[in-house]
Amino acid sequence: MTLMTLMTHIAPHKNSNIFGFSFGLHYLCNPKEMMKRILFLHGFFASGQCVPAVALREAFEGEAEVLTPDLPMHPKEALAFVRELIDREQPDVVVGNSCGSFYAQMVASALGLPALLGNPHFRMTEFLKARVGAHQYKSPRMDGRQDFVIDEQLIAEFAEMEAHQFLDKPSGEAERKNCSPEGRDRIWGLFGDHDTLAHFEPLFLQHYNKSFHFPGAHTPTAEEVKKYYVPLIKELLTY
């Protein structure tokens, strides 16, 4: 620990003296600095205020810091945003749902982070082609912008990213750390038995080893998040 770090984390006290400086005998550490960090990436129609995000924050209150940002709509912007956030916040685990799991797989595999992919949608182009037109997000976003449009340009952007999502050496990455035998065990899949939108467990198991099931649909309820997601996340936090 450097002197500057020591000065930052120890409270002043007139009766203690170290290197000519007066310090107390107890730490004033910010509790959040000592907590594990979880980064949650929401689905395409959702936001950082969606039901799974709120449920995770509630479940880990006082135990871990849960980051639930709003993701940009366009995939390259979203992936760049997530990478920058990870570089800055240094999360211990990445958790995704649907499209968020699509992003989580790529960043976690590139950086060697543990991840839980909830109902991952690895073929977003199929999802979007059936929904061309104007839409609204299903949960509030911080910027207040609730309206958006799915068009052919957006579909083309996702198609480009889909083609490279499982490559060992995607553009801009030197190597995917999770492609090692050990790494294949660090990204887990969680699949809802009643999911009618994404059926990608076979594709997931071509690349990773551990998949789990829960008796839910594509978007988990708050109760399902706390009962099925949280225990797996806690285990991943030990990696």
C-alpha positions in Angstrom: 0.0 0.0 0.0 1.5 3.4 -1.0 1.6 6.3 1.4 -1.1 8.1 -0.6 -3.4 5.1 -0.4 -2.7 4.9 3.3 -3.6 8.6 3.7 -6.8 8.1 1.7 -8.1 5.1 3.7 -7.1 6.0 7.3 -8.9 8.6 9.4 -6.8 11.5 11.0 -6.2 11.2 14.7 -4.1 13.6 16.8 -2.6 10.8 18.9 -1.1 8.7 16.1 1.9 9.6 14.0 3.3 7.8 10.9 6.1 9.3 8.8 5.4 12.7 10.4 1.7 12.5 9.6 -1.1 12.1 12.1 -3.5 9.2 11.5 -6.2 7.4 13.3 -6.4 3.7 14.1 -9.5 2.9 12.1 -10.2 2.8 8.4 -12.8 5.0 6.6 -13.1 2.7 3.6 -16.1 3.2 1.3 -18.0 -0.1 1.7 -18.7 -0.2 -2.0 -14.9 -0.3 -2.7 -14.8 -3.6 -0.7 -17.8 -5.2 -2.5 -17.8 -7.4 -5.4 -19.2 -5.9 -8.6 -21.8 -7.4 -10.9 -22.5 -5.9 -14.4 -26.0 -6.7 -15.7 -26.8 -6.2 -19.4 -30.5 -6.0 -20.2 -32.4 -7.3 -23.3 -33.2 -5.4 -26.5 -36.6 -3.9 -25.5 -35.5 -3.3 -21.9 -33.4 -0.9 -19.9 -31.3 -0.7 -16.7 -34.6 -0.3 -14.8 -36.1 -3.6 -16.1 -37.5 -6.2 -13.7 -34.4 -8.5 -13.7 -32.1 -5.5 -13.1 -34.1 -4.2 -10.2 -34.4 -7.7 -8.7 -30.6 -8.2 -8.8 -30.0 -4.8 -7.1 -32.4 -5.8 -4.4 -31.0 -9.3 -4.0 -27.4 -8.1 -3.6 -28.1 -5.0 -1.6 -25.3 -4.6 1.0 -23.5 -7.7 -0.4 -22.4 -6.7 -3.9 -22.7 -3.6 -6.2 -24.9 -4.3 -9.2 -24.3 -2.1 -12.2 -27.4 -1.9 -14.5 -26.7 0.6 -17.3 -28.9 1.5 -20.2 -27.3 0.0 -23.3 -27.2 1.8 -26.7 -29.5 0.4 -29.3 -26.9 -0.1 -32.0 -24.7 -3.2 -31.4 -21.2 -1.7 -32.1 -22.0 1.3 -29.9 -23.4 -1.1 -27.2 -20.3 -3.3 -27.3 -17.9 -0.4 -27.1 -19.9 1.1 -24.2 -19.8 -2.2 -22.3 -16.0 -2.6 -22.9 -15.4 1.0 -21.6 -17.6 0.3 -18.6 -15.8 -2.9 -17.8 -12.4 -1.2 -18.1 -13.6 1.6 -15.7 -15.6 -0.4 -13.2 -13.8 -3.8 -13.2 -16.8 -6.0 -12.5 -16.2 -9.5 -11.1 -19.1 -11.1 -13.0 -21.1 -10.2 -16.1 -24.8 -11.2 -16.2 -27.0 -10.8 -19.3 -30.5 -11.5 -20.4 -31.5 -12.1 -24.1 -29.6 -9.5 -26.2 -27.6 -8.6 -23.1 -26.4 -12.2 -23.0 -25.4 -11.8 -26.7 -23.1 -8.9 -25.7 -22.0 -10.6 -22.4 -20.7 -13.7 -24.2 -18.5 -11.6 -26.4 -17.0 -9.4 -23.7 -16.6 -12.1 -21.1 -14.9 -14.5 -23.5 -12.6 -11.8 -24.7 -11.6 -10.6 -21.2 -11.7 -13.9 -19.3 -14.5 -12.8 -17.0 -17.0 -15.2 -15.5 -20.5 -14.7 -16.9 -24.1 -15.9 -16.6 -26.0 -15.8 -19.9 -29.7 -15.8 -19.2 -31.7 -17.0 -22.2 -29.1 -15.8 -24.6 -30.3 -14.7 -28.1 -27.5 -15.5 -30.4 -29.5 -14.7 -33.6 -30.8 -11.2 -33.0 -31.3 -10.7 -36.7 -34.1 -13.3 -36.7 -35.7 -11.5 -33.8 -35.5 -8.1 -35.4 -36.6 -9.0 -38.9 -40.1 -9.9 -37.5 -40.3 -6.6 -35.7 -39.3 -3.9 -38.3 -41.0 -0.6 -37.4 -41.5 1.8 -34.6 -41.4 0.6 -30.9 -41.1 1.8 -27.4 -38.9 0.4 -24.6 -40.7 -1.6 -22.0 -39.0 0.0 -19.1 -37.9 3.6 -18.5 -34.5 4.8 -19.7 -32.4 7.4 -18.0 -32.3 9.7 -21.0 -36.1 9.7 -21.2 -36.1 8.5 -24.8 -38.6 5.6 -25.0 -39.2 5.5 -28.8 -37.0 3.8 -31.3 -37.2 2.2 -34.8 -36.0 -1.2 -36.0 -34.9 -0.9 -39.6 -32.8 -2.8 -42.2 -29.6 -0.9 -41.2 -29.9 -2.0 -37.6 -30.5 -5.6 -38.7 -27.4 -5.4 -40.9 -25.3 -4.2 -38.0 -26.4 -7.1 -35.9 -25.8 -9.5 -38.7 -22.2 -8.4 -39.0 -21.6 -8.9 -35.3 -23.4 -12.3 -35.2 -21.0 -13.6 -37.8 -18.0 -13.1 -35.5 -19.5 -13.6 -32.0 -17.8 -17.0 -31.3 -14.6 -16.5 -33.2 -11.4 -17.1 -31.2 -9.8 -13.9 -32.5 -12.5 -11.3 -33.3 -11.5 -8.0 -34.7 -9.6 -5.9 -32.1 -9.0 -8.9 -29.8 -5.7 -10.7 -29.4 -7.2 -13.8 -28.0 -10.3 -15.1 -26.3 -9.2 -16.2 -22.8 -12.4 -18.3 -22.2 -11.7 -20.5 -25.2 -9.2 -22.5 -23.0 -10.6 -25.6 -21.3 -10.8 -23.7 -18.0 -12.4 -20.8 -19.7 -15.2 -22.9 -21.1 -16.3 -23.5 -17.5 -16.4 -19.8 -16.7 -19.4 -18.8 -18.9 -22.6 -20.4 -17.8 -26.0 -20.5 -19.6 -29.4 -20.3 -17.9 -32.4 -21.3 -20.0 -36.1 -20.9 -19.3 -38.1 -24.0 -19.9 -41.0 -21.9 -21.2 -38.9 -19.5 -23.3 -40.7 -19.1 -26.7 -38.2 -16.6 -28.2 -34.7 -18.0 -27.9 -33.8 -21.7 -28.2 -30.0 -21.6 -28.3 -28.9 -24.0 -25.7 -27.4 -26.5 -28.3 -25.4 -23.6 -29.8 -24.3 -22.5 -26.4 -23.1 -26.0 -25.6 -20.9 -26.1 -28.7 -18.8 -23.5 -27.0 -19.3 -23.8 -23.2 -19.8 -26.6 -20.8 -22.3 -25.5 -18.1 -26.0 -25.0 -18.7 -28.8 -24.8 -16.2 -32.6 -24.5 -16.5 -35.3 -22.7 -14.6 -39.1 -23.1 -14.9 -39.7 -19.7 -16.5 -40.1 -17.7 -19.8 -37.8 -15.6 -21.8 -37.7 -12.7 -19.3 -37.5 -13.9 -15.7 -39.8 -12.5 -13.0 -38.3 -10.9 -10.0 -38.9 -14.0 -8.0 -37.2 -16.2 -10.6 -34.2 -13.9 -10.6 -33.8 -14.2 -6.9 -34.4 -17.9 -6.8 -32.5 -19.1 -9.9 -30.1 -16.4 -11.1 -28.8 -15.2 -7.8 -27.4 -18.5 -6.5 -25.5 -19.1 -9.7 -24.1 -15.5 -9.7 -22.9 -16.0 -6.1 -21.1 -19.1 -7.2 -19.5 -17.3 -10.1 -18.3 -14.6 -7.8 -16.0 -17.2 -6.2 -14.1 -17.8 -9.4 
